[in-house]
Amino acid sequence: MSKSMIKGFIVMLLTLTLLLSLCVHIEVNAIDKDEFSFHLNERINYLMRYYDIPGVSIALIEEGEVVWVNAYGYADVEQQREMTTDTVCRVQSISKSVTAWGVLRLAEDGLIDLDSPVKKYINSWNFPISDQSYNEITVRQLLTHTSGLVLGDVMDQYPIDAPIPSLRDNLTKEARFFQKPGQSFSYSNVGYNLLELMVEDVTSQTFEEFMSKEVLAPLKMETATFVWNEEINPEVPVGYNTKGEPVPVYVYPEKASGGLFASVEDVAHFVAAGMSDNPVLSSESLLEMYDPAVTVKGVYRYVSSWYGLGHFIEVSSQGLKAVWHGGQGNGLMTHFHAIPETGDGIVILTNSQRSWPMISYILRDWTEWNSYDSVGMSNIVYAIFGFQIVIGFIVLIVLWQLSRLVLGVFTGSRKFTLISRKFSLSRLLQVTVFIILSAVLYWSGTRDYLFLTSVFPVLSIWLGRAVLSVATVSLLSAYLPEHSNDNDVYFNRRQYLNE
């Protein structure tokens, strides 16, 4: 294959990608506002089929009011139990935003000061290691993920009928420092679980009792609860991991960081309350919650600019501020996005860990409908386009090398050579590439969870196939060396030793 053909293929791939992006953009902008829900119906059904997502529930908020709610697919594929708008789902880390409301409620009541050390309010537990840093952690630092505490064990989950450790026992096991308090953003489930303990010690109530009375009930989150029980109806959906395998309902020892169960309507009422007058928090507290407190770092910086109190924050070029939070667990993905100034919001709950691309596409459509610049989660859409180009380029190289091998076999310039007296650096490199790539593919296939697979559930399969093709062609190249001219880089071992 000539260089001009390679260049032509790359140009064609880039052009098709650009046209696809423009077509999607034009399609959404052409939709009348009243027809957006119809567009979502088609869009969601297509994306669910493409990404193999069993169930989705979604809600739209306009001018601070819930205006549209719908559900698609199944909460349990095997039982053919349908997902409904009142199906109570585990919302994962959206729980953190709800927890932040409870903490600010305590601050409004004068029971805590956000800038005081959290140790001041905890009397039923001691930090497991002797570290002066614990005395420095403030409530605000816990809310903004700047406490320096570690992420925590994200796979620490238990069947609903199994005994589980207490909150305090689990904090004793997990509470460790990743860095000094106040240094920078570092996402921490442990930090929010420490807030849960603080709420219990300050109020002399269980966390779920306080949150139900002071936050969930006043916001009309009628089916929301921080405690799983058999009376939840409809039943909580079965989750499905990145491989599409079912994940039965499970619980965590802690609740504040990811233990909330709620329907899409419950979360929509919560999001709407955060953009208008409500019976829980004052407008001053809402403004403080949505004020950028720390610059986001790590992988999160690709989808958001700042973190406030329990919320990710971004600002458009129009100056509009968006606040949001997402959640991911074993077999689950959730997200809400809101623009407080306009009163617009969206909630998406799914029972599949393959949902990130779908959520990203829906959010991009929603922001275009609202004439809002974009959201950070839309970067996943552009990453998908870029990933397609990378895979296409790999396939192009494979086809080019494969054509060279086939042509060489037919012309006689390449012959199958299993063992040779001559030592070839290129053959050694080709076999090494095959071994390394094969090992990487084997390792990837044995993992229960890979971040790459979660973000690119379909393209990661194509990437695996492309890498396997590279490994195969590399091995073929090693055993079909060129013999037709004297320019090959061979070293005769015996001749080299004689010299």
C-alpha positions in Angstrom: 0.0 0.0 0.0 1.5 3.3 -1.1 2.0 6.4 1.2 -0.6 8.3 -0.9 -3.2 5.7 -0.2 -2.5 5.8 3.5 -2.8 9.6 3.5 -6.1 9.3 1.6 -7.5 6.9 4.0 -6.7 9.1 7.0 -8.2 12.1 5.3 -11.4 10.1 4.6 -11.6 8.9 8.2 -11.2 12.5 9.6 -13.8 13.8 7.1 -16.4 11.1 8.0 -15.9 11.8 11.7 -16.4 15.5 11.2 -19.5 15.0 9.1 -20.9 12.6 11.7 -20.4 15.2 14.4 -22.0 18.0 12.3 -25.0 15.8 11.5 -25.7 15.1 15.1 -25.3 18.8 15.9 -27.7 19.8 13.1 -30.2 17.1 14.0 -30.6 18.4 17.6 -30.6 22.1 16.8 -33.4 21.5 14.3 -35.7 20.0 16.9 -38.5 22.2 18.3 -38.4 22.5 22.0 -41.8 20.7 22.4 -40.4 17.8 20.4 -37.3 17.2 22.4 -38.9 14.4 24.4 -39.8 12.6 21.2 -36.1 13.0 20.1 -35.0 11.6 23.4 -37.3 8.5 23.0 -35.6 7.7 19.7 -32.1 8.6 20.9 -32.3 6.6 24.1 -33.7 3.5 22.5 -31.0 3.5 19.8 -28.2 4.1 22.4 -29.6 1.3 24.6 -29.4 -1.2 21.8 -26.0 -0.1 20.6 -24.4 -0.2 24.0 -26.4 -3.1 25.3 -28.0 -1.2 28.3 -30.9 -3.0 29.9 -32.7 -0.2 31.6 -32.9 3.6 31.8 -35.0 6.2 33.6 -34.8 9.9 32.8 -36.4 13.2 33.9 -36.3 16.8 32.6 -36.6 19.9 34.7 -37.6 23.3 33.2 -37.8 26.6 35.2 -37.3 24.6 38.4 -40.2 22.2 37.7 -40.2 18.5 36.7 -41.9 18.5 33.3 -41.2 15.1 31.8 -40.3 11.7 33.2 -39.9 8.4 31.3 -38.4 4.9 31.6 -37.1 2.4 29.1 -36.1 -1.3 29.1 -35.8 -3.7 31.9 -34.9 -3.5 35.6 -34.4 -7.3 35.5 -33.7 -8.8 32.1 -34.1 -12.4 33.2 -37.4 -11.8 34.9 -38.5 -9.4 32.2 -39.3 -6.8 34.9 -39.7 -3.4 33.3 -37.9 -0.3 34.4 -40.6 2.3 35.5 -40.4 6.0 36.5 -41.0 5.0 40.1 -38.4 2.2 40.2 -36.1 2.8 43.1 -32.5 2.7 42.0 -29.2 2.9 43.8 -28.0 6.3 42.8 -24.4 5.8 43.9 -22.4 9.0 44.3 -25.3 11.3 43.7 -25.7 10.4 47.4 -22.8 12.9 48.1 -24.8 15.8 46.9 -27.8 14.8 49.0 -25.5 14.4 52.0 -24.1 17.9 51.5 -27.6 19.2 52.0 -27.8 17.5 55.3 -24.5 18.9 56.5 -25.4 22.4 55.4 -28.7 22.0 57.2 -26.7 21.4 60.4 -24.7 24.5 59.7 -27.8 26.6 59.2 -29.1 25.3 62.6 -25.9 26.4 64.2 -24.9 22.9 65.2 -21.7 22.9 63.3 -19.3 25.3 61.7 -18.0 24.3 58.2 -14.6 25.7 59.0 -14.1 24.0 62.3 -12.2 20.7 62.7 -14.5 17.7 62.2 -12.9 16.1 65.3 -14.7 18.7 67.4 -18.0 17.1 66.5 -17.1 13.4 66.7 -17.1 11.7 70.1 -17.9 8.0 69.3 -14.8 7.1 67.3 -11.1 7.7 67.2 -8.9 8.0 64.2 -7.1 4.6 63.7 -3.6 5.9 63.4 -1.6 8.6 65.3 -1.5 11.4 62.8 -1.7 15.0 63.6 -3.4 15.7 60.2 -6.7 14.3 61.6 -6.9 17.2 64.0 -6.6 19.6 61.0 -9.5 18.3 58.8 -12.4 20.7 58.6 -16.0 19.9 57.7 -15.6 22.1 54.5 -12.5 20.0 53.4 -14.5 16.8 53.7 -17.3 18.3 51.6 -14.9 19.5 48.9 -12.6 16.4 48.8 -9.6 18.4 50.1 -9.3 16.5 53.4 -6.4 14.4 52.0 -8.1 11.1 52.9 -7.8 8.1 50.5 -10.6 7.1 48.1 -11.5 4.0 50.1 -12.4 0.5 48.9 -14.9 1.0 46.1 -15.5 -2.8 45.9 -16.4 -3.1 49.5 -20.0 -4.3 48.9 -22.2 -6.9 50.6 -25.2 -9.0 49.6 -28.4 -7.7 51.1 -28.8 -10.8 53.4 -25.2 -10.9 54.6 -23.9 -9.4 57.9 -22.0 -6.2 57.3 -19.5 -4.2 59.4 -20.6 -1.1 61.2 -19.8 2.4 59.9 -17.2 2.9 62.7 -15.5 -0.4 62.1 -15.2 0.3 58.4 -13.8 3.8 59.0 -11.2 2.2 61.3 -10.2 0.0 58.4 -10.2 2.6 55.7 -9.4 6.0 57.2 -5.9 6.8 55.9 -4.2 9.9 54.4 -3.3 10.2 50.8 -1.9 13.7 51.3 -2.0 16.6 53.8 -5.4 18.2 54.4 -6.1 21.3 52.3 -3.4 20.5 49.7 -5.6 19.8 46.7 -8.6 18.0 45.3 -8.6 14.2 45.9 -11.9 12.4 45.6 -12.6 10.5 48.8 -15.6 8.3 49.7 -14.0 8.0 53.2 -14.3 11.7 53.7 -18.1 11.6 53.1 -18.4 8.6 55.4 -16.7 10.6 58.1 -19.4 13.2 57.5 -22.0 10.5 58.1 -20.4 9.7 61.5 -20.4 13.5 62.3 -24.1 13.8 61.6 -24.9 10.9 63.9 -22.8 12.2 66.7 -24.1 15.8 66.4 -27.8 14.8 66.1 -27.8 11.7 68.3 -29.8 10.1 65.5 -28.9 7.5 62.8 -27.8 9.1 59.6 -30.8 7.7 57.7 -33.2 9.0 60.3 -31.8 12.5 60.2 -31.6 12.7 56.4 -35.1 11.3 56.0 -36.6 13.9 58.4 -34.6 16.9 57.5 -33.9 16.5 53.7 -35.7 13.7 51.9 -39.2 14.2 53.2 -39.3 18.0 53.0 -38.0 17.8 49.3 -40.8 15.3 48.5 -38.4 12.5 47.7 -41.2 10.1 48.7 -39.6 6.8 47.9 -36.0 7.8 48.6 -34.2 6.0 51.5 -30.6 5.4 52.7 -31.6 1.9 54.0 -32.4 -1.0 51.7 -35.4 -3.1 52.8 -37.6 -5.7 51.3 -40.6 -3.4 51.2 -39.1 -1.2 48.5 -41.6 -1.3 45.7 -41.0 -1.6 42.7 -38.0 -3.8 43.4 -34.5 -2.3 43.1 -33.1 -3.1 39.6 -30.5 -5.8 38.9 -27.2 -4.2 37.8 -25.2 -5.2 34.8 -21.4 -4.9 34.7 -19.2 -3.9 31.7 -19.4 -7.5 30.4 -23.2 -7.5 30.6 -23.3 -9.9 33.5 -26.0 -9.4 36.1 -25.0 -8.0 39.5 -27.6 -8.7 42.3 -28.6 -5.8 44.6 -25.9 -5.1 47.2 -25.4 -2.7 50.1 -22.4 -0.8 51.6 -21.4 -0.5 55.3 -21.7 3.3 54.8 -24.5 5.4 53.3 -23.3 9.1 52.9 -21.0 8.5 50.0 -23.1 6.1 47.8 -25.9 4.5 49.8 -29.0 6.4 48.6 -31.9 4.5 46.9 -34.2 6.8 45.0 -36.4 6.9 41.9 -35.7 9.2 39.0 -38.6 11.3 40.2 -37.1 11.6 43.6 -33.7 12.8 42.2 -35.5 15.2 39.9 -37.4 16.8 42.8 -34.0 17.1 44.6 -32.4 18.8 41.6 -35.4 21.1 41.1 -35.2 22.1 44.8 -31.6 23.2 44.3 -32.7 25.8 41.8 -35.5 27.5 43.7 -36.9 28.3 47.1 -37.2 25.1 49.2 -38.0 24.1 52.8 -34.5 22.8 53.6 -31.8 25.3 52.7 -31.7 29.0 52.3 -30.6 30.7 49.0 -27.4 31.7 50.7 -26.5 28.1 51.5 -27.3 27.1 47.9 -25.0 29.8 46.6 -22.3 28.7 48.9 -22.8 25.0 47.8 -22.4 26.0 44.2 -19.5 28.3 44.7 -16.2 26.8 43.2 -14.1 25.8 46.2 -11.3 23.8 44.6 -9.9 23.1 41.2 -10.6 19.6 40.1 -7.5 17.4 39.5 -6.9 13.8 38.3 -9.2 12.1 35.8 -12.1 14.3 36.9 -10.4 17.4 35.3 -11.4 16.1 31.9 -15.1 16.5 32.7 -15.3 19.4 35.2 -13.4 22.5 36.3 -14.2 22.8 40.0 -15.8 21.2 42.9 -18.0 23.0 45.4 -19.8 21.5 48.4 -21.0 18.1 47.2 -21.2 19.2 43.5 -19.0 19.4 40.5 -19.1 22.8 38.9 -18.5 24.3 35.4 -19.1 27.6 33.7 -20.0 28.1 30.0 -18.7 30.9 27.8 -22.1 32.6 28.3 -21.3 32.8 32.0 -23.9 30.2 33.0 -22.9 28.0 35.8 -23.8 24.3 35.7 -23.7 22.0 38.8 -23.8 18.2 38.6 -22.8 14.9 40.1 -22.6 11.4 38.7 -22.4 8.0 40.3 -20.9 4.6 39.3 -21.1 1.3 41.0 -20.8 -2.3 40.2 -23.4 -2.6 37.4 -24.8 0.9 37.8 -24.4 4.5 36.4 -26.3 7.7 37.3 -26.0 11.4 36.6 -27.8 14.7 37.1 -27.0 18.1 35.6 -28.5 21.4 36.4 -28.2 25.1 35.4 -29.5 27.0 38.5 -29.8 30.3 36.7 -32.2 29.0 34.1 -33.9 26.3 36.2 -33.0 23.6 33.6 -32.0 20.1 34.7 -31.8 16.5 33.7 -31.5 13.2 35.6 -30.4 9.9 34.1 -30.4 6.6 36.0 -29.2 3.3 34.5 -28.6 -0.2 35.6 -25.6 -0.8 33.4 -21.9 0.0 33.8 -21.7 0.5 30.0 -23.7 3.7 30.2 -21.0 6.5 30.1 -21.1 7.1 26.4 -24.9 7.1 26.3 -25.1 9.6 29.2 -22.5 11.8 27.4 -24.5 11.8 24.1 -27.8 12.6 26.0 -26.1 15.4 27.9 -24.7 16.9 24.7 -28.2 16.8 23.1 -29.7 18.4 26.2 -27.2 21.2 26.3 -27.6 22.0 22.6 -31.4 22.1 23.1 -30.9 24.5 26.0 -28.4 26.6 23.9 -25.8 25.9 26.6 -22.2 25.7 25.4 -21.4 22.2 26.5 -20.8 20.1 29.5 -17.6 18.4 30.5 -19.1 15.0 30.2 -19.5 15.7 26.4 -15.7 15.3 26.2 -16.5 11.5 26.2 -18.2 12.0 22.8 -15.1 13.7 21.4 -12.9 11.1 22.9 -15.0 8.4 21.1 -14.4 10.2 17.8 -10.7 10.3 18.6 -10.6 6.7 19.7 -12.2 5.7 16.4 -9.5 7.5 14.5 -6.8 5.7 16.6 -8.4 2.3 15.9 -8.7 3.1 12.2 -5.1 4.0 12.1 -4.1 0.8 13.8 -6.2 -1.2 11.3 -4.6 0.7 8.5 -1.1 -0.2 9.6 -2.1 -3.9 10.1 -3.5 -4.0 6.6 -0.5 -2.4 5.1 1.9 -4.8 6.8 -0.3 -7.8 6.0 -0.3 -6.7 2.3 3.5 -6.6 2.4 3.6 -10.1 3.8 1.2 -11.5 1.3 3.0 -9.8 -1.6 6.4 -11.1 -0.3 5.1 -14.7 -0.1 3.8 -14.5 -3.7 7.0 -13.0 -5.1 9.2 -15.3 -3.1 11.0 -12.6 -1.2 9.5 -13.9 2.1 9.8 -17.5 3.1 8.5 -19.3 6.2 11.5 -19.7 8.6 10.8 -21.3 12.0 14.4 -21.5 13.2 17.4 -19.8 11.6 21.1 -19.9 12.2 21.1 -16.2 11.7 20.2 -13.9 14.5 17.9 -11.0 13.6 17.2 -8.1 15.9 14.0 -7.3 14.0 12.7 -10.9 14.4 13.5 -10.8 18.1 11.6 -7.5 18.4 8.6 -8.8 16.5 8.3 -11.9 18.7 8.7 -9.7 21.8 5.9 -7.4 20.6 3.6 -10.4 20.1 4.3 -11.8 23.6 3.8 -8.4 25.3 0.5 -7.6 23.4 -0.8 -11.1 24.0 0.0 -10.8 27.8 -1.8 -7.4 27.9 -4.9 -8.8 26.2 -5.0 -11.8 28.5 -4.6 -9.6 31.6 -7.4 -7.3 30.4 -9.7 -10.2 29.7 -9.4 -11.5 33.3 -10.2 -8.2 35.0 -13.6 -7.6 36.5 -13.4 -3.9 35.8 -11.3 -1.7 33.5 -11.7 2.1 33.4 -11.2 2.0 29.6 -13.9 -0.6 29.1 -16.3 1.4 31.2 -15.8 4.6 29.2 -15.6 2.9 25.8 -17.6 -0.3 26.2 -17.9 -0.9 22.4 -14.7 0.6 21.1 -12.6 -1.2 23.7 -13.7 -4.5 22.1 -12.6 -3.1 18.7 -9.4 -1.9 20.3 -8.8 -5.5 21.6 -9.3 -6.9 18.1 -7.0 -4.3 16.6 -4.3 -5.1 19.2 -4.7 -8.8 18.6 -4.3 -8.1 14.8 -1.1 -6.2 15.5 0.2 -9.1 17.7 -0.7 -11.7 15.0 0.9 -9.7 12.1 4.0 -9.1 14.2 4.4 -12.8 14.8 3.8 -13.6 11.1 6.4 -11.0 10.2 8.9 -12.7 12.5 8.4 -16.1 10.8 8.2 -14.7 7.3 11.4 -12.7 7.1 12.7 -11.1 3.9 15.4 -13.0 2.0 15.4 -11.2 -1.3 18.3 -8.8 -0.9 21.4 -8.1 1.0 20.0 -5.1 2.9 18.4 -7.3 5.6 20.0 -6.7 9.0 21.2 -10.2 9.9 24.2 -11.2 11.9 25.7 -14.6 11.4 26.5 -15.7 14.9 29.4 -17.9 13.8 30.9 -15.3 11.6 30.6 -12.7 14.4 32.3 -15.0 16.9 35.2 -15.8 14.4 35.9 -12.1 13.9 
